[in-house]
């Protein structure tokens, strides 16, 4: 008798448990449908049809997503801000090179500034470089570029536009215009690559390749390596340019970022001219092979 009574009580308890579970699931389904209509529904599946066999403890509750549309509501902003125009300027090199007695005629200076205005796909680039009494230019040399840049591949821009170069030649100032065609790529935390082809107003062709890579010693102390080379097809004497390989420059700079936007640095650079270019530098009173100490600042805004 006791065994039969226990069996009856167990059956009654199970039936009550199942009824409570179904009532709870029904209430949850009604609440979810009222809160998020047309997006999420609840489905009750018998324990005997569970994917891993019968389960003890009542019904299994499954969520079935029925998303009719993924479009954001009207008035929401775009999730990708790739159409906004911005202005960026980088003073990568702004340095003074004191005379150290290693064959340089005087102390000199150098700068390398670039920037752009535009969005992620189309930009207007501006670049300026200047140097004085280096192994590549015996006197001063200044150039400015205004380029149109178009995004062509991840991290890389195609650039085209005019360039103006001016320098001192035998006591007088000379200026020429050039067309510039090239690519520039800045791969985050890796390297900066710039390759350009120049054609001047008389058809003389020259090129420039520069490569910069940075290594983070700490969060504020950064080591930068820089390589640059120039080459030309024709000899252009008044611009101290010989045919063939013109020069090679290797430099290292160690900067401390007081702020991310401002960092003083110290560095050393080795610069050497070759062939006809070295001869033209000597004729103009310069030294075609130099090792220079550099003191400067790097900034961006």
NUTI-845007 format. One record per residue (C-alpha): y, z, x; residue number from 0; residue in one letter. Coordinates in steps of 0.05 Angstrom, whole numbers, plus 5000, padded with zeros to 4 digits. Layout:
N
    Y    Z    X  nr rest
    Y    Z    X NUM    A
...
***
This chain:
301
    Y    Z    X  nr rest
 5000 5000 5000   0    X
 5048 5019 5055   1    X
 5036 4952 5091   2    X
 5049 4912 5028   3    X
 5113 4951 5015   4    X
 5138 4938 5085   5    X
 5124 4864 5078   6    X
 5163 4860 5012   7    X
 5222 4897 5043   8    X
 5223 4850 5103   9    X
 5223 4788 5058  10    X
 5281 4817 5016  11    X
 5321 4833 5079  12    X
 5311 4763 5107  13    X
 5333 4730 5040  14    X
 5396 4774 5039  15    X
 5412 4756 5111  16    X
 5406 4681 5098  17    X
 5450 4686 5036  18    X
 5504 4723 5076  19    X
 5501 4671 5132  20    X
 5509 4612 5084  21    X
 5567 4647 5048  22    X
 5602 4658 5116  23    X
 5592 4586 5138  24    X
 5618 4561 5072  25    X
 5681 4604 5079  26    X
 5693 4579 5151  27    X
 5685 4507 5129  28    X
 5735 4516 5072  29    X
 5785 4550 5119  30    X
 5780 4496 5173  31    X
 5786 4440 5123  32    X
 5848 4472 5093  33    X
 5879 4484 5162  34    X
 5863 4417 5196  35    X
 5849 4366 5141  36    X
 5811 4304 5161  37    X
 5799 4325 5233  38    X
 5742 4377 5238  39    X
 5685 4393 5190  40    X
 5630 4444 5193  41    X
 5557 4427 5180  42    X
 5501 4476 5166  43    X
 5434 4458 5194  44    X
 5370 4493 5177  45    X
 5340 4535 5232  46    X
 5277 4493 5229  47    X
 5316 4430 5249  48    X
 5350 4460 5311  49    X
 5346 4414 5373  50    X
 5304 4464 5411  51    X
 5256 4485 5355  52    X
 5259 4540 5302  53    X
 5311 4594 5316  54    X
 5309 4665 5290  55    X
 5370 4696 5259  56    X
 5392 4648 5205  57    X
 5426 4580 5201  58    X
 5457 4541 5259  59    X
 5530 4520 5254  60    X
 5549 4454 5286  61    X
 5618 4423 5295  62    X
 5625 4349 5278  63    X
 5690 4317 5301  64    X
 5716 4260 5259  65    X
 5782 4241 5293  66    X
 5811 4184 5254  67    X
 5870 4171 5301  68    X
 5890 4192 5371  69    X
 5963 4168 5365  70    X
 6015 4223 5375  71    X
 6059 4242 5316  72    X
 6125 4205 5308  73    X
 6180 4231 5352  74    X
 6136 4258 5408  75    X
 6159 4240 5479  76    X
 6118 4194 5523  77    X
 6065 4232 5563  78    X
 6082 4190 5626  79    X
 6154 4188 5649  80    X
 6148 4121 5686  81    X
 6211 4089 5657  82    X
 6262 4139 5680  83    X
 6310 4118 5736  84    X
 6322 4165 5795  85    X
 6361 4166 5860  86    X
 6328 4187 5925  87    X
 6356 4188 5997  88    X
 6318 4207 6060  89    X
 6352 4219 6127  90    X
 6289 4214 6168  91    X
 6323 4212 6236  92    X
 6392 4238 6254  93    X
 6391 4258 6326  94    X
 6428 4266 6392  95    X
 6394 4247 6457  96    X
 6426 4281 6517  97    X
 6425 4249 6585  98    X
 6369 4281 6626  99    X
 6376 4244 6692 100    X
 6314 4202 6681 101    X
 6350 4135 6689 102    X
 6391 4135 6624 103    X
 6463 4114 6634 104    X
 6493 4160 6581 105    X
 6475 4206 6525 106    X
 6461 4170 6460 107    X
 6450 4178 6386 108    X
 6405 4149 6333 109    X
 6396 4150 6258 110    X
 6346 4122 6208 111    X
 6365 4130 6134 112    X
 6334 4099 6072 113    X
 6334 4110 5998 114    X
 6324 4078 5930 115    X
 6348 4077 5859 116    X
 6302 4058 5802 117    X
 6236 4075 5768 118    X
 6163 4071 5787 119    X
 6159 3995 5783 120    X
 6227 3966 5802 121    X
 6276 3995 5853 122    X
 6337 3977 5893 123    X
 6326 4000 5965 124    X
 6380 4013 6017 125    X
 6365 4023 6091 126    X
 6407 4035 6153 127    X
 6388 4043 6226 128    X
 6432 4054 6286 129    X
 6421 4068 6360 130    X
 6459 4069 6425 131    X
 6438 4062 6497 132    X
 6363 4057 6485 133    X
 6310 4017 6522 134    X
 6314 3964 6468 135    X
 6390 3959 6462 136    X
 6434 3971 6523 137    X
 6496 3984 6480 138    X
 6500 4002 6406 139    X
 6462 3966 6350 140    X
 6471 3978 6275 141    X
 6437 3945 6216 142    X
 6438 3953 6141 143    X
 6390 3926 6088 144    X
 6397 3921 6012 145    X
 6329 3903 5982 146    X
 6295 3893 5915 147    X
 6229 3931 5913 148    X
 6171 3918 5866 149    X
 6109 3962 5859 150    X
 6048 3920 5877 151    X
 5993 3970 5892 152    X
 5982 4045 5894 153    X
 6035 4074 5941 154    X
 6061 4005 5964 155    X
 6125 3966 5947 156    X
 6140 3894 5962 157    X
 6212 3887 5987 158    X
 6259 3828 5995 159    X
 6334 3822 6006 160    X
 6390 3813 6057 161    X
 6400 3848 6124 162    X
 6463 3851 6166 163    X
 6460 3868 6241 164    X
 6518 3881 6288 165    X
 6519 3901 6362 166    X
 6560 3897 6426 167    X
 6547 3838 6472 168    X
 6585 3831 6538 169    X
 6644 3870 6513 170    X
 6651 3837 6445 171    X
 6623 3851 6377 172    X
 6572 3802 6347 173    X
 6544 3801 6276 174    X
 6490 3761 6241 175    X
 6458 3758 6173 176    X
 6383 3757 6161 177    X
 6333 3753 6104 178    X
 6283 3810 6101 179    X
 6213 3806 6071 180    X
 6163 3862 6076 181    X
 6122 3919 6048 182    X
 6131 3994 6051 183    X
 6080 4047 6034 184    X
 6085 4123 6031 185    X
 6017 4154 6022 186    X
 6027 4228 6005 187    X
 6005 4277 6060 188    X
 5980 4219 6102 189    X
 6026 4165 6130 190    X
 6087 4121 6120 191    X
 6079 4047 6138 192    X
 6134 3995 6140 193    X
 6125 3921 6160 194    X
 6182 3871 6157 195    X
 6193 3798 6173 196    X
 6265 3776 6188 197    X
 6295 3705 6188 198    X
 6368 3700 6213 199    X
 6421 3651 6192 200    X
 6401 3603 6247 201    X
 6327 3605 6232 202    X
 6305 3654 6286 203    X
 6245 3695 6265 204    X
 6231 3767 6285 205    X
 6190 3825 6259 206    X
 6186 3900 6259 207    X
 6128 3949 6247 208    X
 6136 4024 6242 209    X
 6084 4077 6228 210    X
 6097 4152 6216 211    X
 6046 4207 6205 212    X
 6056 4281 6194 213    X
 6013 4342 6207 214    X
 6027 4409 6174 215    X
 6020 4464 6226 216    X
 6043 4515 6173 217    X
 6078 4508 6106 218    X
 6145 4502 6143 219    X
 6128 4478 6213 220    X
 6111 4403 6213 221    X
 6092 4357 6270 222    X
 6111 4284 6263 223    X
 6086 4225 6303 224    X
 6124 4159 6301 225    X
 6108 4090 6327 226    X
 6153 4028 6324 227    X
 6150 3958 6354 228    X
 6192 3895 6349 229    X
 6174 3823 6365 230    X
 6209 3755 6360 231    X
 6190 3682 6360 232    X
 6255 3655 6391 233    X
 6302 3682 6444 234    X
 6369 3706 6417 235    X
 6408 3729 6478 236    X
 6470 3757 6444 237    X
 6426 3806 6405 238    X
 6385 3826 6466 239    X
 6323 3794 6438 240    X
 6272 3756 6478 241    X
 6213 3716 6453 242    X
 6147 3752 6447 243    X
 6137 3828 6445 244    X
 6205 3862 6450 245    X
 6190 3936 6456 246    X
 6144 3994 6440 247    X
 6168 4064 6421 248    X
 6126 4127 6414 249    X
 6158 4192 6391 250    X
 6137 4262 6370 251    X
 6181 4311 6333 252    X
 6170 4383 6312 253    X
 6212 4407 6254 254    X
 6221 4472 6218 255    X
 6237 4466 6144 256    X
 6288 4520 6129 257    X
 6285 4488 6060 258    X
 6243 4429 6039 259    X
 6307 4388 6037 260    X
 6333 4408 6106 261    X
 6297 4415 6172 262    X
 6323 4417 6244 263    X
 6276 4388 6297 264    X
 6265 4376 6371 265    X
 6227 4317 6398 266    X
 6210 4270 6455 267    X
 6208 4194 6453 268    X
 6182 4142 6501 269    X
 6213 4072 6494 270    X
 6199 4011 6536 271    X
 6220 3938 6532 272    X
 6179 3879 6556 273    X
 6188 3808 6582 274    X
 6253 3772 6567 275    X
 6280 3831 6526 276    X
 6273 3877 6587 277    X
 6311 3826 6629 278    X
 6367 3822 6579 279    X
 6372 3898 6576 280    X
 6379 3902 6652 281    X
 6432 3847 6652 282    X
 6471 3887 6601 283    X
 6469 3950 6645 284    X
 6413 3987 6609 285    X
 6345 4016 6629 286    X
 6285 3981 6597 287    X
 6241 4044 6604 288    X
 6264 4111 6580 289    X
 6238 4180 6563 290    X
 6288 4218 6520 291    X
 6295 4288 6492 292    X
 6319 4289 6420 293    X
 6354 4343 6379 294    X
 6366 4329 6306 295    X
 6358 4344 6232 296    X
 6318 4313 6176 297    X
 6341 4318 6104 298    X
 6329 4289 6035 299    X
 6362 4294 5968 300    X
***
